[in-house]
Amino acid sequence: MTAVLCWLLFCTTSVLAETEFDRQCHRLLPLADDFAKKCLKDAVPFSRMFYPSGGPSGEPEAFRVLFSDAYSDSHFILGCHIGARGNLTYVGLYYKTSTDPLPAFQSDQIGFVDFDANAGIRVNGRKQILIAVRQFVTDFIPQRYEARVRNCEDGDLEGVQPSADSTTLVRNPDNDKEWVYRFRPDAKAEVKPYDVFFGPGDGPRIWQVTGDVVIDANGALLIPSDWRQTACTKWQDVFGEEGIVQETCNLKPN
């Protein structure tokens, strides 16, 4: 009886255990307004030419980004994105593959910033892609994406309220190295091997980056094995959001 009771208590504690994402969200949200004000003054500029039609004539894009040093020894840190008009377009949590604090960086070390607030930098010879995974919204910080969840609410892989129509990724019970990916319940499930890094991958899935690459709430990065193989052998050095896969090229999966 005692053993059964201990097992039940262990399971209950495991289920209720706070994830790294939750912990960081609750610690950083109260700091968001002050950081947003700092961001408006001190964010680092990035500019590039954007060619919307693929033609020879482009349009200049100008963004600014900044990341907080508060509780920065985590996969999830506080960051911001300033639009071309100098307005706050995103303040919230970013995911990075390393738990080391992010080094200070300058404009010429930014390789990419996109409209969705994702960023790619190279500091001290290391490429780091930062993925915007959760917007913060306060009386000072405007909501950018109306459909998406905000602050510390629960969200699905698309960042909206979880529902029966949500995309899912679950471990294959018949093969520990395979995962079952289903884009909406009415789509055919795909069973395929994944490479998992920076954790066991057993936390709640919180964000789909691109190409079925998924981030979980404890900081694990789950990558389809064939997609990673292509990224690590055939791609050039990429700074877009998909470039996060290349941060794993010299690592062994868990």
C-alpha positions as semicolon CSV with decimal commas, in nm:
position;residue;x (nm);y (nm);z (nm)
1;M;0,000;0,000;0,000
2;T;0,283;0,236;0,093
3;A;0,460;0,164;-0,238
4;V;0,141;0,233;-0,433
5;L;0,085;0,557;-0,244
6;C;0,443;0,671;-0,311
7;W;0,403;0,587;-0,681
8;L;0,082;0,791;-0,699
9;L;0,246;1,084;-0,524
10;F;0,543;1,065;-0,761
11;C;0,319;1,060;-1,069
12;T;0,110;1,350;-0,940
13;T;0,423;1,555;-0,868
14;S;0,563;1,477;-1,216
15;V;0,243;1,578;-1,390
16;L;0,225;1,906;-1,198
17;A;0,595;1,986;-1,227
18;E;0,655;2,333;-1,365
19;T;0,831;2,339;-1,700
20;E;1,124;2,565;-1,783
21;F;0,896;2,761;-2,015
22;D;0,640;2,819;-1,737
23;R;0,907;2,915;-1,486
24;Q;1,069;3,166;-1,719
25;C;0,736;3,309;-1,830
26;H;0,624;3,383;-1,475
27;R;0,962;3,533;-1,383
28;L;1,003;3,749;-1,693
29;L;0,650;3,877;-1,752
30;P;0,668;4,127;-1,461
31;L;0,988;4,268;-1,614
32;A;0,843;4,310;-1,962
33;D;0,730;4,675;-1,945
34;D;1,063;4,808;-1,819
35;F;1,249;4,599;-2,075
36;A;1,020;4,722;-2,354
37;K;1,105;5,083;-2,265
38;K;1,475;4,998;-2,270
39;C;1,427;4,824;-2,602
40;L;1,278;5,134;-2,762
41;K;1,599;5,320;-2,675
42;D;1,874;5,061;-2,698
43;A;1,772;4,790;-2,946
44;V;2,041;4,694;-3,200
45;P;1,959;4,786;-3,563
46;F;1,953;4,546;-3,855
47;S;1,879;4,630;-4,217
48;R;1,861;4,440;-4,543
49;M;1,711;4,465;-4,890
50;F;1,384;4,279;-4,933
51;Y;1,286;4,151;-5,278
52;P;0,915;4,068;-5,252
53;S;0,879;3,946;-5,611
54;G;1,228;3,803;-5,656
55;G;1,308;4,081;-5,900
56;P;1,614;4,305;-5,917
57;S;1,455;4,603;-5,738
58;G;1,420;4,568;-5,363
59;E;1,291;4,762;-5,066
60;P;1,500;4,835;-4,757
61;E;1,385;4,675;-4,433
62;A;1,495;4,808;-4,098
63;F;1,435;4,626;-3,772
64;R;1,589;4,640;-3,426
65;V;1,621;4,363;-3,167
66;L;1,738;4,334;-2,809
67;F;1,755;4,056;-2,551
68;S;1,743;4,088;-2,175
69;D;2,013;3,956;-1,940
70;A;1,753;3,875;-1,672
71;Y;1,743;3,500;-1,592
72;S;1,929;3,446;-1,918
73;D;2,086;3,108;-1,825
74;S;1,790;2,933;-1,986
75;H;1,658;2,816;-2,321
76;F;1,387;3,084;-2,286
77;I;1,482;3,451;-2,255
78;L;1,313;3,788;-2,280
79;G;1,356;3,978;-2,606
80;C;1,199;4,239;-2,830
81;H;1,157;4,340;-3,194
82;I;1,117;4,699;-3,317
83;G;0,956;4,766;-3,653
84;A;1,068;5,000;-3,929
85;R;0,858;5,282;-3,780
86;G;1,025;5,250;-3,443
87;N;0,726;5,080;-3,284
88;L;0,716;4,774;-3,058
89;T;0,617;4,482;-3,276
90;Y;0,706;4,201;-3,034
91;V;0,805;4,169;-2,671
92;G;0,811;3,823;-2,520
93;L;0,989;3,491;-2,484
94;Y;1,251;3,372;-2,727
95;Y;1,391;3,019;-2,753
96;K;1,763;2,950;-2,798
97;T;1,938;2,614;-2,810
98;S;2,199;2,706;-2,548
99;T;2,138;2,777;-2,180
100;D;2,445;3,002;-2,171
101;P;2,361;3,372;-2,137
102;L;2,351;3,542;-2,475
103;P;2,664;3,755;-2,540
104;A;2,630;4,122;-2,627
105;F;2,623;4,174;-3,004
106;Q;2,647;4,453;-3,260
107;S;2,466;4,526;-3,585
108;D;2,728;4,357;-3,801
109;Q;2,683;4,034;-3,603
110;I;2,314;4,007;-3,693
111;G;2,260;3,781;-3,993
112;F;1,884;3,786;-4,009
113;V;1,570;3,938;-3,858
114;D;1,227;3,866;-4,002
115;F;0,875;4,009;-3,979
116;D;0,781;3,746;-3,719
117;A;1,056;3,876;-3,487
118;N;1,287;3,574;-3,524
119;A;1,656;3,661;-3,534
120;G;1,989;3,502;-3,623
121;I;2,321;3,626;-3,488
122;R;2,682;3,513;-3,484
123;V;2,891;3,603;-3,178
124;N;3,239;3,470;-3,093
125;G;3,222;3,237;-3,393
126;R;2,893;3,078;-3,288
127;K;2,566;3,104;-3,477
128;Q;2,255;3,134;-3,263
129;I;1,901;3,146;-3,396
130;L;1,642;3,301;-3,164
131;I;1,282;3,196;-3,216
132;A;0,997;3,418;-3,094
133;V;0,770;3,170;-2,915
134;R;0,536;3,373;-2,694
135;Q;0,422;3,733;-2,710
136;F;0,376;3,935;-2,392
137;V;0,084;4,179;-2,382
138;T;0,039;4,447;-2,116
139;D;-0,113;4,794;-2,092
140;F;0,214;4,922;-2,238
141;I;0,300;4,640;-2,480
142;P;0,046;4,601;-2,765
143;Q;-0,080;4,267;-2,886
144;R;0,052;4,192;-3,232
145;Y;-0,113;3,862;-3,321
146;E;-0,476;3,865;-3,211
147;A;-0,532;3,494;-3,270
148;R;-0,231;3,378;-3,071
149;V;-0,216;3,310;-2,699
150;R;-0,025;3,558;-2,491
151;N;0,169;3,583;-2,166
152;C;0,163;3,251;-1,977
153;E;-0,151;3,096;-2,127
154;D;-0,146;2,743;-2,264
155;G;-0,098;2,723;-2,640
156;D;-0,064;2,460;-2,911
157;L;0,209;2,421;-3,174
158;E;0,073;2,717;-3,373
159;G;0,060;2,937;-3,065
160;V;-0,318;2,950;-3,043
161;Q;-0,562;2,805;-2,791
162;P;-0,537;2,423;-2,786
163;S;-0,834;2,247;-2,941
164;A;-0,942;1,922;-3,104
165;D;-0,811;2,066;-3,432
166;S;-0,457;2,130;-3,306
167;T;-0,155;1,982;-3,481
168;T;0,007;1,716;-3,261
169;L;0,342;1,541;-3,224
170;V;0,360;1,238;-2,995
171;R;0,615;0,964;-2,939
172;N;0,541;0,637;-3,119
173;P;0,459;0,384;-2,842
174;D;0,596;0,105;-3,061
175;N;0,934;0,266;-3,134
176;D;1,104;0,509;-2,897
177;K;1,298;0,673;-3,183
178;E;0,989;0,750;-3,391
179;W;0,728;1,017;-3,348
180;V;0,378;1,053;-3,487
181;Y;0,311;1,390;-3,649
182;R;-0,042;1,484;-3,746
183;F;-0,126;1,814;-3,911
184;R;-0,485;1,852;-3,796
185;P;-0,701;1,551;-3,703
186;D;-0,835;1,505;-4,057
187;A;-0,485;1,471;-4,206
188;K;-0,300;1,142;-4,239
189;A;-0,058;1,084;-3,954
190;E;0,310;1,063;-4,045
191;V;0,529;0,824;-3,847
192;K;0,896;0,916;-3,881
193;P;1,223;0,920;-3,688
194;Y;1,318;1,235;-3,505
195;D;1,652;1,351;-3,366
196;V;1,610;1,509;-3,023
197;F;1,854;1,756;-2,865
198;F;1,889;1,961;-2,547
199;G;1,660;1,735;-2,345
200;P;1,457;1,414;-2,364
201;G;1,173;1,576;-2,560
202;D;0,907;1,460;-2,317
203;G;0,784;1,806;-2,219
204;P;0,469;1,963;-2,363
205;R;0,524;2,071;-2,723
206;I;0,491;2,449;-2,740
207;W;0,606;2,568;-3,084
208;Q;0,655;2,446;-3,438
209;V;0,945;2,628;-3,597
210;T;0,938;2,509;-3,959
211;G;0,966;2,180;-4,146
212;D;0,799;1,995;-3,855
213;V;1,080;2,108;-3,621
214;V;0,932;2,143;-3,274
215;I;1,035;2,302;-2,943
216;D;0,915;2,160;-2,613
217;A;0,852;2,340;-2,285
218;N;1,175;2,219;-2,125
219;G;1,392;2,343;-2,411
220;A;1,430;2,028;-2,622
221;L;1,450;2,065;-2,999
222;L;1,288;1,784;-3,201
223;I;1,398;1,759;-3,565
224;P;1,289;1,507;-3,834
225;S;1,602;1,299;-3,896
226;D;1,596;1,325;-4,276
227;W;1,535;1,700;-4,265
228;R;1,834;1,746;-4,033
229;Q;2,052;1,532;-4,258
230;T;1,974;1,757;-4,553
231;A;2,028;2,076;-4,350
232;C;2,366;1,958;-4,226
233;T;2,503;1,824;-4,557
234;K;2,345;2,022;-4,840
235;W;2,253;2,367;-4,710
236;Q;2,473;2,672;-4,702
237;D;2,509;2,854;-4,371
238;V;2,153;2,967;-4,295
239;F;2,047;3,243;-4,054
240;G;1,669;3,220;-4,102
241;E;1,457;3,035;-3,847
242;E;1,530;2,703;-4,020
243;G;1,899;2,764;-3,948
244;I;1,840;2,651;-3,590
245;V;1,869;2,294;-3,721
246;Q;2,231;2,358;-3,820
247;E;2,318;2,431;-3,457
248;T;2,288;2,057;-3,399
249;C;2,505;1,937;-3,690
250;N;2,808;1,856;-3,475
251;L;2,604;1,707;-3,188
252;K;2,479;1,359;-3,118
253;P;2,105;1,318;-3,060
254;N;1,988;1,217;-2,712
